[in-house]
Amino acid sequence: QMPEFPGGDGELMKFLQKNIQYPQMERDNDIQGKVIVRFTVQEDGSVADVNVIRAVSPGLDKEAVRVVKLMPKFKPGRQQGKAVKVFYNVPVIYKLQ
């Protein structure tokens, strides 16, 4: 059973949208894209070992990692009824209007 963000995937996307701040340098240079962040959801639901596995630019990557580290605890992943560590990937999409 995969870990679950409180309220589900929709709430996860809302959390990202609410907390991401588009870095000024990337905004000024029209840099957009999808940063993919991988992290571990620990047995207690906390987020650890946050890494960028698909980078776009230093500013966007750093901001994606910062926001992922702010996430509240997940409902932990389970295997055979026991809480286990699980890798979790989340796309952070940067798009200028």
LOSEVEX-708337 format. One record per residue: x negated, y negated, z of N, C-alpha, C, O in turn; chain; residue number from 1. Coordinates in Angstrom, 3 decimals, always signed. Layout:
((X, Y, Z), (X, Y, Z), (X, Y, Z), (X, Y, Z), A, NUM)
...
end
This chain:
((-0.855, +1.181, +0.000), (+0.000, +0.000, +0.000), (-0.895, -1.237, +0.000), (-1.774, -1.383, +0.849), A, 1)
((-0.656, -2.126, -0.969), (-1.493, -3.321, -1.118), (-1.176, -4.356, -0.031), (-0.065, -4.393, +0.498), A, 2)
((-2.167, -5.193, +0.294), (-1.893, -6.284, +1.238), (-0.861, -7.233, +0.639), (-0.697, -7.308, -0.579), A, 3)
((-0.172, -7.953, +1.517), (+0.862, -8.859, +1.032), (+0.715, -10.221, +1.687), (+0.589, -10.334, +2.907), A, 4)
((+0.734, -11.257, +0.849), (+0.696, -12.630, +1.348), (+2.026, -12.896, +2.049), (+3.063, -12.435, +1.570), A, 5)
((+2.032, -13.637, +3.187), (+3.307, -13.911, +3.863), (+4.309, -14.558, +2.902), (+4.068, -15.659, +2.407), A, 6)
((+5.409, -13.895, +2.642), (+6.417, -14.422, +1.732), (+6.273, -13.924, +0.303), (+7.124, -14.212, -0.539), A, 7)
((+5.201, -13.173, +0.013), (+5.030, -12.587, -1.319), (+4.193, -13.435, -2.269), (+3.656, -14.476, -1.891), A, 8)
((+4.095, -12.962, -3.520), (+3.244, -13.612, -4.528), (+3.690, -15.028, -4.870), (+2.855, -15.894, -5.135), A, 9)
((+4.998, -15.270, -4.867), (+5.507, -16.611, -5.159), (+4.988, -17.627, -4.149), (+4.599, -18.737, -4.511), A, 10)
((+4.988, -17.232, -2.878), (+4.485, -18.115, -1.822), (+2.974, -18.307, -1.947), (+2.451, -19.378, -1.639), A, 11)
((+2.279, -17.268, -2.398), (+0.827, -17.372, -2.615), (+0.540, -18.436, -3.669), (-0.346, -19.270, -3.482), A, 12)
((+1.280, -18.412, -4.770), (+1.072, -19.406, -5.835), (+1.423, -20.812, -5.346), (+0.733, -21.774, -5.682), A, 13)
((+2.500, -20.938, -4.548), (+2.873, -22.246, -3.984), (+1.764, -22.761, -3.075), (+1.425, -23.944, -3.102), A, 14)
((+1.194, -21.851, -2.259), (+0.110, -22.224, -1.346), (-1.073, -22.788, -2.139), (-1.641, -23.819, -1.778), A, 15)
((-1.432, -22.099, -3.219), (-2.557, -22.559, -4.042), (-2.255, -23.929, -4.649), (-3.084, -24.837, -4.578), A, 16)
((-1.072, -24.079, -5.244), (-0.701, -25.354, -5.872), (-0.729, -26.497, -4.872), (-1.174, -27.599, -5.196), A, 17)
((-0.258, -26.242, -3.664), (-0.168, -27.285, -2.649), (-1.553, -27.710, -2.136), (-1.765, -28.877, -1.805), A, 18)
((-2.481, -26.766, -2.074), (-3.760, -27.029, -1.422), (-4.930, -27.344, -2.355), (-5.942, -27.887, -1.911), A, 19)
((-4.804, -27.011, -3.635), (-5.898, -27.267, -4.587), (-5.991, -28.761, -4.868), (-4.989, -29.426, -5.130), A, 20)
((-7.209, -29.266, -4.808), (-7.467, -30.645, -5.220), (-8.397, -30.578, -6.429), (-9.506, -30.050, -6.342), A, 21)
((-7.939, -31.112, -7.544), (-8.723, -31.059, -8.784), (-9.956, -31.931, -8.616), (-9.822, -33.135, -8.398), A, 22)
((-11.158, -31.360, -8.712), (-12.367, -32.174, -8.542), (-12.446, -33.287, -9.596), (-12.134, -33.062, -10.766), A, 23)
((-12.863, -34.481, -9.178), (-12.871, -35.661, -10.044), (-13.768, -35.486, -11.267), (-13.393, -35.881, -12.371), A, 24)
((-14.950, -34.896, -11.080), (-15.884, -34.727, -12.200), (-15.244, -33.865, -13.294), (-15.358, -34.183, -14.477), A, 25)
((-14.572, -32.775, -12.903), (-13.916, -31.890, -13.878), (-12.720, -32.600, -14.520), (-12.464, -32.436, -15.713), A, 26)
((-11.994, -33.382, -13.730), (-10.850, -34.138, -14.247), (-11.336, -35.146, -15.303), (-10.752, -35.250, -16.382), A, 27)
((-12.411, -35.886, -14.980), (-12.952, -36.897, -15.892), (-13.453, -36.292, -17.199), (-13.391, -36.931, -18.249), A, 28)
((-13.953, -35.051, -17.130), (-14.523, -34.404, -18.311), (-13.573, -33.397, -18.957), (-13.983, -32.604, -19.806), A, 29)
((-12.297, -33.432, -18.550), (-11.266, -32.570, -19.132), (-11.648, -31.087, -19.084), (-11.454, -30.351, -20.051), A, 30)
((-12.197, -30.663, -17.933), (-12.572, -29.250, -17.767), (-11.385, -28.525, -17.133), (-10.916, -28.888, -16.055), A, 31)
((-10.907, -27.475, -17.841), (-9.772, -26.689, -17.378), (-10.134, -25.215, -17.479), (-11.131, -24.855, -18.104), A, 32)
((-9.325, -24.370, -16.865), (-9.553, -22.936, -17.011), (-9.049, -22.137, -15.831), (-8.417, -22.668, -14.918), A, 33)
((-9.343, -20.839, -15.869), (-8.886, -19.915, -14.839), (-10.095, -19.353, -14.086), (-10.937, -18.659, -14.656), A, 34)
((-10.158, -19.674, -12.788), (-11.195, -19.127, -11.917), (-10.590, -17.894, -11.264), (-9.485, -17.962, -10.726), A, 35)
((-11.295, -16.768, -11.303), (-10.787, -15.579, -10.615), (-11.641, -15.363, -9.368), (-12.864, -15.237, -9.433), A, 36)
((-10.951, -15.325, -8.238), (-11.611, -15.190, -6.942), (-11.284, -13.810, -6.387), (-10.130, -13.382, -6.386), A, 37)
((-12.329, -13.119, -5.914), (-12.139, -11.815, -5.275), (-12.491, -11.966, -3.801), (-13.461, -12.633, -3.442), A, 38)
((-11.689, -11.338, -2.964), (-11.975, -11.350, -1.534), (-11.493, -10.049, -0.922), (-10.811, -9.253, -1.568), A, 39)
((-11.855, -9.848, +0.328), (-11.425, -8.659, +1.054), (-10.362, -9.075, +2.054), (-10.542, -10.037, +2.801), A, 40)
((-9.253, -8.347, +2.066), (-8.261, -8.524, +3.125), (-8.634, -7.478, +4.185), (-8.560, -6.272, +3.946), A, 41)
((-9.035, -7.974, +5.356), (-9.504, -7.088, +6.437), (-8.330, -6.331, +7.076), (-7.165, -6.584, +6.770), A, 42)
((-8.670, -5.405, +7.963), (-7.648, -4.601, +8.640), (-6.655, -5.461, +9.428), (-5.497, -5.082, +9.605), A, 43)
((-7.129, -6.639, +9.906), (-6.242, -7.518, +10.683), (-5.513, -8.537, +9.792), (-4.777, -9.387, +10.294), A, 44)
((-5.721, -8.447, +8.456), (-5.051, -9.338, +7.524), (-5.840, -10.592, +7.177), (-5.419, -11.380, +6.330), A, 45)
((-6.990, -10.781, +7.833), (-7.778, -11.988, +7.547), (-8.537, -11.849, +6.229), (-8.785, -10.743, +5.749), A, 46)
((-8.904, -13.010, +5.652), (-9.605, -13.077, +4.369), (-11.104, -13.161, +4.637), (-11.543, -13.965, +5.459), A, 47)
((-11.898, -12.329, +3.941), (-13.355, -12.329, +4.121), (-14.040, -12.075, +2.779), (-13.392, -11.695, +1.805), A, 48)
((-15.341, -12.287, +2.739), (-16.172, -11.987, +1.550), (-15.598, -12.600, +0.271), (-15.360, -11.892, -0.708), A, 49)
((-15.377, -13.910, +0.282), (-14.779, -14.599, -0.863), (-15.846, -14.855, -1.929), (-16.869, -15.479, -1.647), A, 50)
((-15.607, -14.371, -3.158), (-16.544, -14.539, -4.267), (-15.808, -14.893, -5.548), (-14.666, -14.485, -5.762), A, 51)
((-16.485, -15.662, -6.399), (-15.937, -15.967, -7.717), (-16.402, -14.863, -8.661), (-17.602, -14.618, -8.781), A, 52)
((-15.455, -14.188, -9.341), (-15.867, -13.159, -10.300), (-15.712, -13.637, -11.733), (-16.260, -13.033, -12.655), A, 53)
((-14.949, -14.745, -11.927), (-14.921, -15.387, -13.240), (-14.980, -16.886, -13.018), (-14.030, -17.492, -12.522), A, 54)
((-16.101, -17.475, -13.389), (-16.356, -18.880, -13.120), (-15.924, -19.756, -14.292), (-15.846, -19.298, -15.432), A, 55)
((-15.644, -21.032, -13.990), (-15.333, -22.021, -15.016), (-16.358, -23.146, -14.943), (-17.025, -23.444, -15.934), A, 56)
((-16.488, -23.773, -13.773), (-17.479, -24.826, -13.555), (-17.771, -24.874, -12.055), (-16.950, -24.421, -11.256), A, 57)
((-18.921, -25.413, -11.661), (-19.257, -25.422, -10.224), (-18.184, -26.066, -9.344), (-17.861, -25.540, -8.279), A, 58)
((-17.629, -27.200, -9.782), (-16.623, -27.887, -8.972), (-15.342, -27.088, -8.821), (-14.811, -26.966, -7.717), A, 59)
((-14.837, -26.537, -9.933), (-13.589, -25.757, -9.889), (-13.795, -24.472, -9.083), (-12.925, -24.067, -8.311), A, 60)
((-14.951, -23.839, -9.270), (-15.239, -22.594, -8.546), (-15.270, -22.839, -7.039), (-14.677, -22.094, -6.259), A, 61)
((-15.984, -23.913, -6.647), (-16.136, -24.234, -5.227), (-14.784, -24.561, -4.586), (-14.517, -24.155, -3.455), A, 62)
((-13.937, -25.290, -5.307), (-12.616, -25.657, -4.798), (-11.729, -24.419, -4.651), (-10.985, -24.306, -3.676), A, 63)
((-11.799, -23.496, -5.604), (-11.007, -22.256, -5.524), (-11.408, -21.458, -4.284), (-10.546, -20.954, -3.564), A, 64)
((-12.712, -21.342, -4.035), (-13.210, -20.603, -2.865), (-12.752, -21.301, -1.579), (-12.331, -20.640, -0.630), A, 65)
((-12.833, -22.635, -1.548), (-12.430, -23.393, -0.358), (-10.969, -23.107, -0.001), (-10.647, -22.868, +1.163), A, 66)
((-10.087, -23.132, -1.007), (-8.657, -22.937, -0.754), (-8.355, -21.490, -0.362), (-7.518, -21.249, +0.508), A, 67)
((-9.024, -20.533, -0.989), (-8.796, -19.123, -0.620), (-9.173, -18.903, +0.845), (-8.503, -18.151, +1.553), A, 68)
((-10.247, -19.558, +1.304), (-10.659, -19.410, +2.705), (-9.649, -20.023, +3.679), (-9.653, -19.683, +4.862), A, 69)
((-8.779, -20.928, +3.192), (-7.751, -21.538, +4.043), (-6.507, -20.657, +4.203), (-5.659, -20.929, +5.053), A, 70)
((-6.399, -19.610, +3.395), (-5.176, -18.797, +3.388), (-4.860, -18.235, +4.772), (-5.753, -17.872, +5.537), A, 71)
((-3.548, -18.174, +5.073), (-3.148, -17.526, +6.336), (-3.373, -16.020, +6.226), (-3.662, -15.501, +5.148), A, 72)
((-3.238, -15.336, +7.340), (-3.440, -13.887, +7.326), (-2.400, -13.190, +6.454), (-1.225, -13.555, +6.436), A, 73)
((-2.868, -12.187, +5.738), (-2.000, -11.334, +4.932), (-1.410, -10.249, +5.821), (-1.893, -10.001, +6.926), A, 74)
((-0.358, -9.607, +5.322), (+0.090, -8.353, +5.925), (-0.931, -7.344, +5.395), (-1.026, -7.160, +4.182), A, 75)
((-1.697, -6.685, +6.270), (-2.817, -5.856, +5.792), (-2.393, -4.694, +4.893), (-1.261, -4.214, +4.951), A, 76)
((-3.345, -4.258, +4.056), (-3.120, -3.086, +3.230), (-3.109, -1.841, +4.103), (-3.756, -1.798, +5.149), A, 77)
((-2.378, -0.839, +3.669), (-2.289, +0.402, +4.449), (-2.538, +1.617, +3.570), (-2.159, +1.668, +2.399), A, 78)
((-3.186, +2.582, +4.184), (-3.386, +3.863, +3.510), (-3.080, +4.933, +4.545), (-3.685, +4.963, +5.616), A, 79)
((-2.146, +5.805, +4.222), (-1.681, +6.851, +5.136), (-1.292, +6.257, +6.490), (-1.615, +6.807, +7.543), A, 80)
((-0.586, +5.114, +6.438), (-0.073, +4.492, +7.655), (-1.092, +3.706, +8.471), (-0.749, +3.133, +9.505), A, 81)
((-2.336, +3.674, +8.017), (-3.401, +2.998, +8.767), (-3.850, +1.742, +8.025), (-3.992, +1.760, +6.802), A, 82)
((-4.076, +0.647, +8.762), (-4.553, -0.589, +8.138), (-5.971, -0.371, +7.607), (-6.823, +0.176, +8.308), A, 83)
((-6.222, -0.804, +6.361), (-7.538, -0.637, +5.737), (-7.952, -1.936, +5.045), (-7.118, -2.786, +4.736), A, 84)
((-9.271, -2.070, +4.806), (-9.783, -3.200, +4.027), (-9.435, -2.976, +2.564), (-9.537, -1.859, +2.057), A, 85)
((-9.017, -4.055, +1.880), (-8.655, -3.940, +0.464), (-9.215, -5.135, -0.292), (-9.109, -6.274, +0.162), A, 86)
((-9.819, -4.864, -1.464), (-10.228, -5.961, -2.349), (-8.977, -6.567, -2.956), (-8.014, -5.861, -3.255), A, 87)
((-8.997, -7.883, -3.137), (-7.841, -8.574, -3.697), (-8.365, -9.638, -4.645), (-9.258, -10.404, -4.283), A, 88)
((-7.821, -9.694, -5.856), (-8.219, -10.719, -6.824), (-7.082, -11.702, -6.984), (-5.913, -11.317, -7.026), A, 89)
((-7.431, -12.980, -7.075), (-6.388, -13.975, -7.288), (-6.874, -14.976, -8.339), (-7.979, -15.507, -8.223), A, 90)
((-6.047, -15.238, -9.372), (-6.423, -16.239, -10.382), (-6.048, -17.637, -9.894), (-4.947, -17.848, -9.386), A, 91)
((-6.956, -18.577, -10.048), (-6.675, -19.975, -9.727), (-6.762, -20.728, -11.040), (-7.842, -20.882, -11.610), A, 92)
((-5.608, -21.200, -11.519), (-5.548, -21.836, -12.840), (-5.563, -23.353, -12.699), (-4.745, -23.945, -11.995), A, 93)
((-6.514, -23.956, -13.388), (-6.631, -25.418, -13.404), (-6.162, -25.919, -14.753), (-6.699, -25.534, -15.792), A, 94)
((-5.154, -26.784, -14.732), (-4.613, -27.318, -15.974), (-4.313, -28.795, -15.791), (-3.592, -29.176, -14.869), A, 95)
((-4.862, -29.625, -16.666), (-4.590, -31.061, -16.594), (-3.340, -31.374, -17.404), (-3.138, -30.811, -18.480), A, 96)
((-2.491, -32.278, -16.886), (-1.265, -32.638, -17.610), (-1.577, -33.726, -18.610), (-0.685, -34.179, -19.328), A, 97)
end
